Amino acid sequence: MGQKGGEKRASQRSNPATGSGSSGRNSGSERFKTGEKAPETAKYELAGLVHDTSKSAQGEETIKLEKNEQFPPDPASNEAAYWVKAS
């Protein structure tokens, strides 16, 4: 009976290919995707597009989000994007 629960937990682990997850081990380089909530109030920089890895972020886009606000899409293309905390 408990076997299925273990399998489910294993599938909920962070995906290294997307850089998502809540382990917080990659502080400073953790990426956040459009639609995710900001873990803290801070400035965030556009790091690239989610579905087109051949294109990098155009220009330097920096936004300020309050804790629990959702990360927006890329302002230039309105496509899903990755964001990183600005240093």
MIMINU-618699 format. One record per residue: residue number from 0; residue in three letters; x, y, z of N, C-alpha, C in turn. Coordinates in nm, 4 decimals. Example, Ala and Ser with C-alpha at 12.3 -4.5 7.8 and 13.67 -1.06 7.14 Angstrom:
<nodes>
<node><seq>0</seq><type>ALA</type><n_c1>1.3190</n_c1><n_c2>-0.5690</n_c2><n_c3>0.7800</n_c3><ca_c1>1.2300</ca_c1><ca_c2>-0.4500</ca_c2><ca_c3>0.7800</ca_c3><c_c1>1.3200</c_c1><c_c2>-0.3300</c_c2><c_c3>0.7800</c_c3></node>
<node><seq>1</seq><type>SER</type><n_c1>1.2850</n_c1><n_c2>-0.2250</n_c2><n_c3>0.7080</n_c3><ca_c1>1.3670</ca_c1><ca_c2>-0.1060</ca_c2><ca_c3>0.7140</ca_c3><c_c1>1.2900</c_c1><c_c2>0.0030</c_c2><c_c3>0.7870</c_c3></node>
</nodes>
This chain:
<nodes>
<node><seq>0</seq><type>MET</type><n_c1>0.0810</n_c1><n_c2>-0.1190</n_c2><n_c3>0.0000</n_c3><ca_c1>0.0000</ca_c1><ca_c2>0.0000</ca_c2><ca_c3>0.0000</ca_c3><c_c1>0.0857</c_c1><c_c2>0.1259</c_c2><c_c3>0.0000</c_c3></node>
<node><seq>1</seq><type>GLY</type><n_c1>0.1953</n_c1><n_c2>0.1282</n_c2><n_c3>0.0723</n_c3><ca_c1>0.2787</ca_c1><ca_c2>0.2469</ca_c2><ca_c3>0.0801</ca_c3><c_c1>0.3731</c_c1><c_c2>0.2626</c_c2><c_c3>-0.0385</c_c3></node>
<node><seq>2</seq><type>GLN</type><n_c1>0.3819</n_c1><n_c2>0.1636</n_c2><n_c3>-0.1264</n_c3><ca_c1>0.4764</ca_c1><ca_c2>0.1686</ca_c2><ca_c3>-0.2375</ca_c3><c_c1>0.4450</c_c1><c_c2>0.2809</c_c2><c_c3>-0.3353</c_c3></node>
<node><seq>3</seq><type>LYS</type><n_c1>0.3184</n_c1><n_c2>0.2993</n_c2><n_c3>-0.3702</n_c3><ca_c1>0.2829</ca_c1><ca_c2>0.4013</ca_c2><ca_c3>-0.4684</ca_c3><c_c1>0.3200</c_c1><c_c2>0.5405</c_c2><c_c3>-0.4200</c_c3></node>
<node><seq>4</seq><type>GLY</type><n_c1>0.3002</n_c1><n_c2>0.5685</n_c2><n_c3>-0.2927</n_c3><ca_c1>0.3331</ca_c1><ca_c2>0.6995</ca_c2><ca_c3>-0.2382</ca_c3><c_c1>0.4799</c_c1><c_c2>0.7319</c_c2><c_c3>-0.2573</c_c3></node>
<node><seq>5</seq><type>GLY</type><n_c1>0.5682</n_c1><n_c2>0.6329</n_c2><n_c3>-0.2402</n_c3><ca_c1>0.7108</ca_c1><ca_c2>0.6541</ca_c2><ca_c3>-0.2587</ca_c3><c_c1>0.7441</c_c1><c_c2>0.6903</c_c2><c_c3>-0.4016</c_c3></node>
<node><seq>6</seq><type>GLU</type><n_c1>0.6769</n_c1><n_c2>0.6265</n_c2><n_c3>-0.4964</n_c3><ca_c1>0.7004</ca_c1><ca_c2>0.6566</ca_c2><ca_c3>-0.6369</ca_c3><c_c1>0.6561</c_c1><c_c2>0.7988</c_c2><c_c3>-0.6688</c_c3></node>
<node><seq>7</seq><type>LYS</type><n_c1>0.5452</n_c1><n_c2>0.8412</n_c2><n_c3>-0.6115</n_c3><ca_c1>0.4954</ca_c1><ca_c2>0.9750</ca_c2><ca_c3>-0.6375</ca_c3><c_c1>0.5933</c_c1><c_c2>1.0798</c_c2><c_c3>-0.5862</c_c3></node>
<node><seq>8</seq><type>ARG</type><n_c1>0.6470</n_c1><n_c2>1.0579</n_c2><n_c3>-0.4667</n_c3><ca_c1>0.7419</ca_c1><ca_c2>1.1539</ca_c2><ca_c3>-0.4106</ca_c3><c_c1>0.8658</c_c1><c_c2>1.1650</c_c2><c_c3>-0.4989</c_c3></node>
<node><seq>9</seq><type>ALA</type><n_c1>0.9116</n_c1><n_c2>1.0550</n_c2><n_c3>-0.5530</n_c3><ca_c1>1.0306</ca_c1><ca_c2>1.0566</ca_c2><ca_c3>-0.6380</ca_c3><c_c1>1.0059</c_c1><c_c2>1.1402</c_c2><c_c3>-0.7633</c_c3></node>
<node><seq>10</seq><type>SER</type><n_c1>0.8841</n_c1><n_c2>1.1380</n_c2><n_c3>-0.8163</n_c3><ca_c1>0.8558</ca_c1><ca_c2>1.2130</ca_c2><ca_c3>-0.9380</ca_c3><c_c1>0.8391</c_c1><c_c2>1.3617</c_c2><c_c3>-0.9117</c_c3></node>
<node><seq>11</seq><type>GLN</type><n_c1>0.8281</n_c1><n_c2>1.4023</n_c2><n_c3>-0.7857</n_c3><ca_c1>0.8098</ca_c1><ca_c2>1.5433</ca_c2><ca_c3>-0.7527</ca_c3><c_c1>0.9418</c_c1><c_c2>1.6138</c_c2><c_c3>-0.7250</c_c3></node>
<node><seq>12</seq><type>ARG</type><n_c1>1.0523</n_c1><n_c2>1.5444</n_c2><n_c3>-0.7405</n_c3><ca_c1>1.1821</ca_c1><ca_c2>1.6063</ca_c2><ca_c3>-0.7169</ca_c3><c_c1>1.2116</c_c1><c_c2>1.7122</c_c2><c_c3>-0.8212</c_c3></node>
<node><seq>13</seq><type>SER</type><n_c1>1.3037</n_c1><n_c2>1.7979</n_c2><n_c3>-0.7908</n_c3><ca_c1>1.3455</ca_c1><ca_c2>1.9058</ca_c2><ca_c3>-0.8804</ca_c3><c_c1>1.3998</c_c1><c_c2>1.8475</c_c2><c_c3>-1.0101</c_c3></node>
<node><seq>14</seq><type>ASN</type><n_c1>1.3739</n_c1><n_c2>1.9162</n_c2><n_c3>-1.1199</n_c3><ca_c1>1.4220</ca_c1><ca_c2>1.8738</ca_c2><ca_c3>-1.2502</ca_c3><c_c1>1.5487</c_c1><c_c2>1.9517</c_c2><c_c3>-1.2835</c_c3></node>
<node><seq>15</seq><type>PRO</type><n_c1>1.6656</n_c1><n_c2>1.8858</n_c2><n_c3>-1.2845</n_c3><ca_c1>1.7903</ca_c1><ca_c2>1.9579</ca_c2><ca_c3>-1.3112</ca_c3><c_c1>1.7940</c_c1><c_c2>2.0220</c_c2><c_c3>-1.4492</c_c3></node>
<node><seq>16</seq><type>ALA</type><n_c1>1.7189</n_c1><n_c2>1.9709</n_c2><n_c3>-1.5439</n_c3><ca_c1>1.7213</ca_c1><ca_c2>2.0275</ca_c2><ca_c3>-1.6784</ca_c3><c_c1>1.6560</c_c1><c_c2>2.1650</c_c2><c_c3>-1.6828</c_c3></node>
<node><seq>17</seq><type>THR</type><n_c1>1.5579</n_c1><n_c2>2.1885</n_c2><n_c3>-1.5957</n_c3><ca_c1>1.4895</ca_c1><ca_c2>2.3172</ca_c2><ca_c3>-1.5972</ca_c3><c_c1>1.5404</c_c1><c_c2>2.4115</c_c2><c_c3>-1.4901</c_c3></node>
<node><seq>18</seq><type>GLY</type><n_c1>1.6114</n_c1><n_c2>2.3579</n_c2><n_c3>-1.3928</n_c3><ca_c1>1.6618</ca_c1><ca_c2>2.4422</ca_c2><ca_c3>-1.2857</ca_c3><c_c1>1.5546</c_c1><c_c2>2.4776</c_c2><c_c3>-1.1856</c_c3></node>
<node><seq>19</seq><type>SER</type><n_c1>1.4382</n_c1><n_c2>2.4119</n_c2><n_c3>-1.1954</n_c3><ca_c1>1.3318</ca_c1><ca_c2>2.4442</ca_c2><ca_c3>-1.1017</ca_c3><c_c1>1.3390</c_c1><c_c2>2.3524</c_c2><c_c3>-0.9816</c_c3></node>
<node><seq>20</seq><type>GLY</type><n_c1>1.2713</n_c1><n_c2>2.3918</n_c2><n_c3>-0.8794</n_c3><ca_c1>1.2702</ca_c1><ca_c2>2.3158</ca_c2><ca_c3>-0.7556</ca_c3><c_c1>1.2840</c_c1><c_c2>2.4091</c_c2><c_c3>-0.6399</c_c3></node>
<node><seq>21</seq><type>SER</type><n_c1>1.2624</n_c1><n_c2>2.3571</n_c2><n_c3>-0.5201</n_c3><ca_c1>1.2635</ca_c1><ca_c2>2.4461</ca_c2><ca_c3>-0.4052</ca_c3><c_c1>1.3727</c_c1><c_c2>2.4108</c_c2><c_c3>-0.3063</c_c3></node>
<node><seq>22</seq><type>SER</type><n_c1>1.4772</n_c1><n_c2>2.3437</n_c2><n_c3>-0.3517</n_c3><ca_c1>1.5825</ca_c1><ca_c2>2.3031</ca_c2><ca_c3>-0.2597</ca_c3><c_c1>1.6620</c_c1><c_c2>2.4221</c_c2><c_c3>-0.2089</c_c3></node>
<node><seq>23</seq><type>GLY</type><n_c1>1.6760</n_c1><n_c2>2.5268</n_c2><n_c3>-0.2879</n_c3><ca_c1>1.7484</ca_c1><ca_c2>2.6455</ca_c2><ca_c3>-0.2468</ca_c3><c_c1>1.8988</c_c1><c_c2>2.6251</c_c2><c_c3>-0.2399</c_c3></node>
<node><seq>24</seq><type>ARG</type><n_c1>1.9481</n_c1><n_c2>2.5133</n_c2><n_c3>-0.2865</n_c3><ca_c1>2.0915</ca_c1><ca_c2>2.4846</ca_c2><ca_c3>-0.2804</ca_c3><c_c1>2.1714</c_c1><c_c2>2.5676</c_c2><c_c3>-0.3782</c_c3></node>
<node><seq>25</seq><type>ASN</type><n_c1>2.1092</n_c1><n_c2>2.6121</n_c2><n_c3>-0.4867</n_c3><ca_c1>2.1793</ca_c1><ca_c2>2.6898</ca_c2><ca_c3>-0.5878</ca_c3><c_c1>2.1563</c_c1><c_c2>2.8383</c_c2><c_c3>-0.5666</c_c3></node>
<node><seq>26</seq><type>SER</type><n_c1>2.1618</n_c1><n_c2>2.8835</n_c2><n_c3>-0.4433</n_c3><ca_c1>2.1343</ca_c1><ca_c2>3.0243</ca_c2><ca_c3>-0.4178</ca_c3><c_c1>2.2308</c_c1><c_c2>3.1101</c_c2><c_c3>-0.4973</c_c3></node>
<node><seq>27</seq><type>GLY</type><n_c1>2.1786</n_c1><n_c2>3.2160</n_c2><n_c3>-0.5537</n_c3><ca_c1>2.2591</ca_c1><ca_c2>3.3033</ca_c2><ca_c3>-0.6377</ca_c3><c_c1>2.2441</c_c1><c_c2>3.2697</c_c2><c_c3>-0.7845</c_c3></node>
<node><seq>28</seq><type>SER</type><n_c1>2.2141</n_c1><n_c2>3.1456</n_c2><n_c3>-0.8184</n_c3><ca_c1>2.1962</ca_c1><ca_c2>3.1088</ca_c2><ca_c3>-0.9579</ca_c3><c_c1>2.0628</c_c1><c_c2>3.0384</c_c2><c_c3>-0.9798</c_c3></node>
<node><seq>29</seq><type>GLU</type><n_c1>1.9763</n_c1><n_c2>3.0395</n_c2><n_c3>-0.8809</n_c3><ca_c1>1.8468</ca_c1><ca_c2>2.9736</ca_c2><ca_c3>-0.8938</ca_c3><c_c1>1.7614</c_c1><c_c2>3.0477</c_c2><c_c3>-0.9951</c_c3></node>
<node><seq>30</seq><type>ARG</type><n_c1>1.7011</n_c1><n_c2>2.9711</n_c2><n_c3>-1.0877</n_c3><ca_c1>1.6173</ca_c1><ca_c2>3.0316</ca_c2><ca_c3>-1.1906</ca_c3><c_c1>1.4707</c_c1><c_c2>3.0139</c_c2><c_c3>-1.1529</c_c3></node>
<node><seq>31</seq><type>PHE</type><n_c1>1.3921</n_c1><n_c2>3.1131</n_c2><n_c3>-1.1904</n_c3><ca_c1>1.2488</ca_c1><ca_c2>3.1101</ca_c2><ca_c3>-1.1662</ca_c3><c_c1>1.1795</c_c1><c_c2>3.1283</c_c2><c_c3>-1.3003</c_c3></node>
<node><seq>32</seq><type>LYS</type><n_c1>1.0725</n_c1><n_c2>3.0525</n_c2><n_c3>-1.3214</n_c3><ca_c1>1.0042</ca_c1><ca_c2>3.0523</ca_c2><ca_c3>-1.4503</ca_c3><c_c1>0.8776</c_c1><c_c2>3.1379</c_c2><c_c3>-1.4433</c_c3></node>
<node><seq>33</seq><type>THR</type><n_c1>0.8390</n_c1><n_c2>3.1929</n_c2><n_c3>-1.5573</n_c3><ca_c1>0.7144</ca_c1><ca_c2>3.2678</ca_c2><ca_c3>-1.5690</ca_c3><c_c1>0.6022</c_c1><c_c2>3.1887</c_c2><c_c3>-1.5019</c_c3></node>
<node><seq>34</seq><type>GLY</type><n_c1>0.5264</n_c1><n_c2>3.2567</n_c2><n_c3>-1.4167</n_c3><ca_c1>0.4142</ca_c1><ca_c2>3.1929</ca_c2><ca_c3>-1.3471</ca_c3><c_c1>0.4475</c_c1><c_c2>3.1493</c_c2><c_c3>-1.2058</c_c3></node>
<node><seq>35</seq><type>GLU</type><n_c1>0.5759</n_c1><n_c2>3.1258</n_c2><n_c3>-1.1772</n_c3><ca_c1>0.6152</ca_c1><ca_c2>3.0904</ca_c2><ca_c3>-1.0409</ca_c3><c_c1>0.6083</c_c1><c_c2>3.2145</c_c2><c_c3>-0.9535</c_c3></node>
<node><seq>36</seq><type>LYS</type><n_c1>0.6029</n_c1><n_c2>3.1933</n_c2><n_c3>-0.8222</n_c3><ca_c1>0.5950</ca_c1><ca_c2>3.3052</ca_c2><ca_c3>-0.7286</ca_c3><c_c1>0.7334</c_c1><c_c2>3.3401</c_c2><c_c3>-0.6746</c_c3></node>
<node><seq>37</seq><type>ALA</type><n_c1>0.7571</n_c1><n_c2>3.4680</n_c2><n_c3>-0.6597</n_c3><ca_c1>0.8849</ca_c1><ca_c2>3.5158</ca_c2><ca_c3>-0.6067</ca_c3><c_c1>0.8989</c_c1><c_c2>3.4720</c_c2><c_c3>-0.4613</c_c3></node>
<node><seq>38</seq><type>PRO</type><n_c1>1.0134</n_c1><n_c2>3.4142</n_c2><n_c3>-0.4248</n_c3><ca_c1>1.0338</ca_c1><ca_c2>3.3675</ca_c2><ca_c3>-0.2878</ca_c3><c_c1>1.0576</c_c1><c_c2>3.4818</c_c2><c_c3>-0.1897</c_c3></node>
<node><seq>39</seq><type>GLU</type><n_c1>1.0958</n_c1><n_c2>3.5983</n_c2><n_c3>-0.2421</n_c3><ca_c1>1.1227</ca_c1><ca_c2>3.7143</ca_c2><ca_c3>-0.1571</ca_c3><c_c1>1.1099</c_c1><c_c2>3.8415</c_c2><c_c3>-0.2390</c_c3></node>
<node><seq>40</seq><type>THR</type><n_c1>1.0908</n_c1><n_c2>3.9527</n_c2><n_c3>-0.1710</n_c3><ca_c1>1.0894</ca_c1><ca_c2>4.0828</ca_c2><ca_c3>-0.2378</ca_c3><c_c1>1.2322</c_c1><c_c2>4.1146</c_c2><c_c3>-0.2814</c_c3></node>
<node><seq>41</seq><type>ALA</type><n_c1>1.2496</n_c1><n_c2>4.1369</n_c2><n_c3>-0.4110</n_c3><ca_c1>1.3839</ca_c1><ca_c2>4.1606</ca_c2><ca_c3>-0.4647</ca_c3><c_c1>1.3742</c_c1><c_c2>4.2051</c_c2><c_c3>-0.6096</c_c3></node>
<node><seq>42</seq><type>LYS</type><n_c1>1.4894</n_c1><n_c2>4.2410</n_c2><n_c3>-0.6662</n_c3><ca_c1>1.4999</ca_c1><ca_c2>4.2696</ca_c2><ca_c3>-0.8093</ca_c3><c_c1>1.5444</c_c1><c_c2>4.1415</c_c2><c_c3>-0.8787</c_c3></node>
<node><seq>43</seq><type>TYR</type><n_c1>1.4883</n_c1><n_c2>4.1170</n_c2><n_c3>-0.9964</n_c3><ca_c1>1.5190</ca_c1><ca_c2>3.9971</ca_c2><ca_c3>-1.0736</ca_c3><c_c1>1.5534</c_c1><c_c2>4.0371</c_c2><c_c3>-1.2157</c_c3></node>
<node><seq>44</seq><type>GLU</type><n_c1>1.6470</n_c1><n_c2>3.9629</n_c2><n_c3>-1.2756</n_c3><ca_c1>1.6918</ca_c1><ca_c2>3.9888</ca_c2><ca_c3>-1.4126</ca_c3><c_c1>1.6445</c_c1><c_c2>3.8783</c_c2><c_c3>-1.5051</c_c3></node>
<node><seq>45</seq><type>LEU</type><n_c1>1.6109</n_c1><n_c2>3.9163</n_c2><n_c3>-1.6268</n_c3><ca_c1>1.5723</ca_c1><ca_c2>3.8209</ca_c2><ca_c3>-1.7299</ca_c3><c_c1>1.6933</c_c1><c_c2>3.7352</c_c2><c_c3>-1.7656</c_c3></node>
<node><seq>46</seq><type>ALA</type><n_c1>1.6763</n_c1><n_c2>3.6022</n_c2><n_c3>-1.7614</n_c3><ca_c1>1.7882</ca_c1><ca_c2>3.5116</ca_c2><ca_c3>-1.7875</ca_c3><c_c1>1.7754</c_c1><c_c2>3.4374</c_c2><c_c3>-1.9199</c_c3></node>
<node><seq>47</seq><type>GLY</type><n_c1>1.6597</n_c1><n_c2>3.4428</n_c2><n_c3>-1.9828</n_c3><ca_c1>1.6421</ca_c1><ca_c2>3.3748</ca_c2><ca_c3>-2.1106</ca_c3><c_c1>1.5001</c_c1><c_c2>3.3249</c_c2><c_c3>-2.1271</c_c3></node>
<node><seq>48</seq><type>LEU</type><n_c1>1.4711</n_c1><n_c2>3.2703</n_c2><n_c3>-2.2443</n_c3><ca_c1>1.3382</ca_c1><ca_c2>3.2186</ca_c2><ca_c3>-2.2740</ca_c3><c_c1>1.3294</c_c1><c_c2>3.0703</c_c2><c_c3>-2.2417</c_c3></node>
<node><seq>49</seq><type>VAL</type><n_c1>1.2113</n_c1><n_c2>3.0267</n_c2><n_c3>-2.2013</n_c3><ca_c1>1.1919</ca_c1><ca_c2>2.8874</ca_c2><ca_c3>-2.1612</ca_c3><c_c1>1.1946</c_c1><c_c2>2.7932</c_c2><c_c3>-2.2807</c_c3></node>
<node><seq>50</seq><type>HIS</type><n_c1>1.1211</n_c1><n_c2>2.8251</n_c2><n_c3>-2.3863</n_c3><ca_c1>1.1033</ca_c1><ca_c2>2.7310</ca_c2><ca_c3>-2.4972</ca_c3><c_c1>1.2010</c_c1><c_c2>2.7492</c_c2><c_c3>-2.6122</c_c3></node>
<node><seq>51</seq><type>ASP</type><n_c1>1.2817</n_c1><n_c2>2.8500</n_c2><n_c3>-2.6087</n_c3><ca_c1>1.3770</ca_c1><ca_c2>2.8715</ca_c2><ca_c3>-2.7172</ca_c3><c_c1>1.5146</c_c1><c_c2>2.8996</c_c2><c_c3>-2.6580</c_c3></node>
<node><seq>52</seq><type>THR</type><n_c1>1.5876</n_c1><n_c2>2.7915</n_c2><n_c3>-2.6316</n_c3><ca_c1>1.7178</ca_c1><ca_c2>2.8059</ca_c2><ca_c3>-2.5672</ca_c3><c_c1>1.8231</c_c1><c_c2>2.8645</c_c2><c_c3>-2.6613</c_c3></node>
<node><seq>53</seq><type>SER</type><n_c1>1.7930</n_c1><n_c2>2.8721</n_c2><n_c3>-2.7922</n_c3><ca_c1>1.8899</ca_c1><ca_c2>2.9303</ca_c2><ca_c3>-2.8841</ca_c3><c_c1>1.8904</c_c1><c_c2>3.0824</c_c2><c_c3>-2.8750</c_c3></node>
<node><seq>54</seq><type>LYS</type><n_c1>1.7826</n_c1><n_c2>3.1399</n_c2><n_c3>-2.8221</n_c3><ca_c1>1.7748</ca_c1><ca_c2>3.2851</ca_c2><ca_c3>-2.8064</ca_c3><c_c1>1.8048</c_c1><c_c2>3.3209</c_c2><c_c3>-2.6622</c_c3></node>
<node><seq>55</seq><type>SER</type><n_c1>1.8916</n_c1><n_c2>3.4167</n_c2><n_c3>-2.6446</n_c3><ca_c1>1.9157</ca_c1><ca_c2>3.4671</ca_c2><ca_c3>-2.5102</ca_c3><c_c1>1.8258</c_c1><c_c2>3.5877</c_c2><c_c3>-2.4892</c_c3></node>
<node><seq>56</seq><type>ALA</type><n_c1>1.8185</n_c1><n_c2>3.6314</n_c2><n_c3>-2.3663</n_c3><ca_c1>1.7375</ca_c1><ca_c2>3.7489</ca_c2><ca_c3>-2.3356</ca_c3><c_c1>1.7899</c_c1><c_c2>3.8692</c_c2><c_c3>-2.4129</c_c3></node>
<node><seq>57</seq><type>GLN</type><n_c1>1.6993</n_c1><n_c2>3.9423</n_c2><n_c3>-2.4734</n_c3><ca_c1>1.7390</ca_c1><ca_c2>4.0596</ca_c2><ca_c3>-2.5510</ca_c3><c_c1>1.7421</c_c1><c_c2>4.1799</c_c2><c_c3>-2.4585</c_c3></node>
<node><seq>58</seq><type>GLY</type><n_c1>1.8561</n_c1><n_c2>4.2458</n_c2><n_c3>-2.4497</n_c3><ca_c1>1.8689</ca_c1><ca_c2>4.3606</ca_c2><ca_c3>-2.3617</ca_c3><c_c1>1.8759</c_c1><c_c2>4.3151</c_c2><c_c3>-2.2168</c_c3></node>
<node><seq>59</seq><type>GLU</type><n_c1>1.8925</n_c1><n_c2>4.4095</n_c2><n_c3>-2.1310</n_c3><ca_c1>1.8971</ca_c1><ca_c2>4.3771</ca_c2><ca_c3>-1.9892</ca_c3><c_c1>1.7677</c_c1><c_c2>4.4222</c_c2><c_c3>-1.9260</c_c3></node>
<node><seq>60</seq><type>GLU</type><n_c1>1.6840</n_c1><n_c2>4.3273</n_c2><n_c3>-1.8903</n_c3><ca_c1>1.5550</ca_c1><ca_c2>4.3572</ca_c2><ca_c3>-1.8308</ca_c3><c_c1>1.5608</c_c1><c_c2>4.3236</c_c2><c_c3>-1.6823</c_c3></node>
<node><seq>61</seq><type>THR</type><n_c1>1.5339</n_c1><n_c2>4.4210</n_c2><n_c3>-1.5971</n_c3><ca_c1>1.5317</ca_c1><ca_c2>4.4007</ca_c2><ca_c3>-1.4532</ca_c3><c_c1>1.3960</c_c1><c_c2>4.4459</c_c2><c_c3>-1.4008</c_c3></node>
<node><seq>62</seq><type>ILE</type><n_c1>1.3373</n_c1><n_c2>4.3650</n_c2><n_c3>-1.3139</n_c3><ca_c1>1.2076</ca_c1><ca_c2>4.3976</ca_c2><ca_c3>-1.2549</ca_c3><c_c1>1.2169</c_c1><c_c2>4.3855</c_c2><c_c3>-1.1033</c_c3></node>
<node><seq>63</seq><type>LYS</type><n_c1>1.1267</n_c1><n_c2>4.4495</n_c2><n_c3>-1.0342</n_c3><ca_c1>1.1173</ca_c1><ca_c2>4.4326</ca_c2><ca_c3>-0.8895</ca_c3><c_c1>0.9863</c_c1><c_c2>4.3620</c_c2><c_c3>-0.8602</c_c3></node>
<node><seq>64</seq><type>LEU</type><n_c1>0.9940</n_c1><n_c2>4.2532</n_c2><n_c3>-0.7843</n_c3><ca_c1>0.8745</ca_c1><ca_c2>4.1799</ca_c2><ca_c3>-0.7446</ca_c3><c_c1>0.8659</c_c1><c_c2>4.1751</c_c2><c_c3>-0.5931</c_c3></node>
<node><seq>65</seq><type>GLU</type><n_c1>0.7454</n_c1><n_c2>4.1787</n_c2><n_c3>-0.5433</n_c3><ca_c1>0.7201</ca_c1><ca_c2>4.1586</ca_c2><ca_c3>-0.4012</ca_c3><c_c1>0.7082</c_c1><c_c2>4.0081</c_c2><c_c3>-0.3774</c_c3></node>
<node><seq>66</seq><type>LYS</type><n_c1>0.7322</n_c1><n_c2>3.9663</n_c2><n_c3>-0.2541</n_c3><ca_c1>0.7206</ca_c1><ca_c2>3.8249</ca_c2><ca_c3>-0.2189</ca_c3><c_c1>0.5825</c_c1><c_c2>3.7734</c_c2><c_c3>-0.2609</c_c3></node>
<node><seq>67</seq><type>ASN</type><n_c1>0.5798</n_c1><n_c2>3.6570</n_c2><n_c3>-0.3225</n_c3><ca_c1>0.4607</ca_c1><ca_c2>3.5866</ca_c2><ca_c3>-0.3708</ca_c3><c_c1>0.3984</c_c1><c_c2>3.6458</c_c2><c_c3>-0.4978</c_c3></node>
<node><seq>68</seq><type>GLU</type><n_c1>0.4576</n_c1><n_c2>3.7488</n_c2><n_c3>-0.5567</n_c3><ca_c1>0.4110</ca_c1><ca_c2>3.7951</ca_c2><ca_c3>-0.6878</ca_c3><c_c1>0.4596</c_c1><c_c2>3.6967</c_c2><c_c3>-0.7932</c_c3></node>
<node><seq>69</seq><type>GLN</type><n_c1>0.3840</n_c1><n_c2>3.6819</n_c2><n_c3>-0.9011</n_c3><ca_c1>0.4220</ca_c1><ca_c2>3.5897</ca_c2><ca_c3>-1.0082</ca_c3><c_c1>0.5240</c_c1><c_c2>3.6529</c_c2><c_c3>-1.1016</c_c3></node>
<node><seq>70</seq><type>PHE</type><n_c1>0.6180</n_c1><n_c2>3.5681</n_c2><n_c3>-1.1469</n_c3><ca_c1>0.7142</ca_c1><ca_c2>3.6130</ca_c2><ca_c3>-1.2472</ca_c3><c_c1>0.6409</c_c1><c_c2>3.6290</c_c2><c_c3>-1.3801</c_c3></node>
<node><seq>71</seq><type>PRO</type><n_c1>0.6645</n_c1><n_c2>3.7408</n_c2><n_c3>-1.4486</n_c3><ca_c1>0.5958</ca_c1><ca_c2>3.7672</ca_c2><ca_c3>-1.5759</ca_c3><c_c1>0.6666</c_c1><c_c2>3.7012</c_c2><c_c3>-1.6935</c_c3></node>
<node><seq>72</seq><type>PRO</type><n_c1>0.6029</n_c1><n_c2>3.7045</n_c2><n_c3>-1.8111</n_c3><ca_c1>0.6728</ca_c1><ca_c2>3.6612</ca_c2><ca_c3>-1.9332</ca_c3><c_c1>0.7752</c_c1><c_c2>3.7663</c_c2><c_c3>-1.9744</c_c3></node>
<node><seq>73</seq><type>ASP</type><n_c1>0.8558</n_c1><n_c2>3.7337</n_c2><n_c3>-2.0730</n_c3><ca_c1>0.9523</ca_c1><ca_c2>3.8293</ca_c2><ca_c3>-2.1291</ca_c3><c_c1>0.8744</c_c1><c_c2>3.9493</c_c2><c_c3>-2.1829</c_c3></node>
<node><seq>74</seq><type>PRO</type><n_c1>0.9051</n_c1><n_c2>4.0691</n_c2><n_c3>-2.1352</n_c3><ca_c1>0.8309</ca_c1><ca_c2>4.1869</ca_c2><ca_c3>-2.1807</ca_c3><c_c1>0.8416</c_c1><c_c2>4.2127</c_c2><c_c3>-2.3314</c_c3></node>
<node><seq>75</seq><type>ALA</type><n_c1>0.9522</n_c1><n_c2>4.1776</n_c2><n_c3>-2.3935</n_c3><ca_c1>0.9724</ca_c1><ca_c2>4.2044</ca_c2><ca_c3>-2.5363</ca_c3><c_c1>0.8931</c_c1><c_c2>4.1090</c_c2><c_c3>-2.6257</c_c3></node>
<node><seq>76</seq><type>SER</type><n_c1>0.8874</n_c1><n_c2>3.9810</n_c2><n_c3>-2.5886</n_c3><ca_c1>0.8239</ca_c1><ca_c2>3.8817</ca_c2><ca_c3>-2.6759</ca_c3><c_c1>0.6952</c_c1><c_c2>3.8238</c_c2><c_c3>-2.6180</c_c3></node>
<node><seq>77</seq><type>ASN</type><n_c1>0.6698</n_c1><n_c2>3.8498</n_c2><n_c3>-2.4901</n_c3><ca_c1>0.5546</ca_c1><ca_c2>3.7950</ca_c2><ca_c3>-2.4177</ca_c3><c_c1>0.5596</c_c1><c_c2>3.6421</c_c2><c_c3>-2.4102</c_c3></node>
<node><seq>78</seq><type>GLU</type><n_c1>0.6793</n_c1><n_c2>3.5844</n_c2><n_c3>-2.4200</n_c3><ca_c1>0.6987</ca_c1><ca_c2>3.4398</ca_c2><ca_c3>-2.4082</ca_c3><c_c1>0.7441</c_c1><c_c2>3.4049</c_c2><c_c3>-2.2676</c_c3></node>
<node><seq>79</seq><type>ALA</type><n_c1>0.7218</n_c1><n_c2>3.2795</n_c2><n_c3>-2.2281</n_c3><ca_c1>0.7657</ca_c1><ca_c2>3.2319</ca_c2><ca_c3>-2.0972</ca_c3><c_c1>0.9172</c_c1><c_c2>3.2497</c_c2><c_c3>-2.0847</c_c3></node>
<node><seq>80</seq><type>ALA</type><n_c1>0.9607</n_c1><n_c2>3.2949</n_c2><n_c3>-1.9673</n_c3><ca_c1>1.1014</ca_c1><ca_c2>3.3282</ca_c2><ca_c3>-1.9495</ca_c3><c_c1>1.1534</c_c1><c_c2>3.2753</c_c2><c_c3>-1.8167</c_c3></node>
<node><seq>81</seq><type>TYR</type><n_c1>1.2861</n_c1><n_c2>3.2732</n_c2><n_c3>-1.8053</n_c3><ca_c1>1.3524</ca_c1><ca_c2>3.2436</ca_c2><ca_c3>-1.6788</ca_c3><c_c1>1.4033</c_c1><c_c2>3.3739</c_c2><c_c3>-1.6200</c_c3></node>
<node><seq>82</seq><type>TRP</type><n_c1>1.3977</n_c1><n_c2>3.3849</n_c2><n_c3>-1.4875</n_c3><ca_c1>1.4449</ca_c1><ca_c2>3.5018</ca_c2><ca_c3>-1.4144</ca_c3><c_c1>1.5407</c_c1><c_c2>3.4573</c_c2><c_c3>-1.3063</c_c3></node>
<node><seq>83</seq><type>VAL</type><n_c1>1.6391</n_c1><n_c2>3.5405</n_c2><n_c3>-1.2752</n_c3><ca_c1>1.7328</ca_c1><ca_c2>3.5144</ca_c2><ca_c3>-1.1652</ca_c3><c_c1>1.7384</c_c1><c_c2>3.6388</c_c2><c_c3>-1.0769</c_c3></node>
<node><seq>84</seq><type>LYS</type><n_c1>1.7687</n_c1><n_c2>3.6177</n_c2><n_c3>-0.9500</n_c3><ca_c1>1.7788</ca_c1><ca_c2>3.7304</ca_c2><ca_c3>-0.8580</ca_c3><c_c1>1.8969</c_c1><c_c2>3.8174</c_c2><c_c3>-0.9000</c_c3></node>
<node><seq>85</seq><type>ALA</type><n_c1>1.8727</n_c1><n_c2>3.9482</n_c2><n_c3>-0.9085</n_c3><ca_c1>1.9786</ca_c1><ca_c2>4.0419</ca_c2><ca_c3>-0.9472</ca_c3><c_c1>2.0803</c_c1><c_c2>4.0535</c_c2><c_c3>-0.8354</c_c3></node>
<node><seq>86</seq><type>SER</type><n_c1>2.2070</n_c1><n_c2>4.0656</n_c2><n_c3>-0.8741</n_c3><ca_c1>2.3111</ca_c1><ca_c2>4.0771</ca_c2><ca_c3>-0.7704</ca_c3><c_c1>2.3526</c_c1><c_c2>4.2201</c_c2><c_c3>-0.7480</c_c3></node>
</nodes>
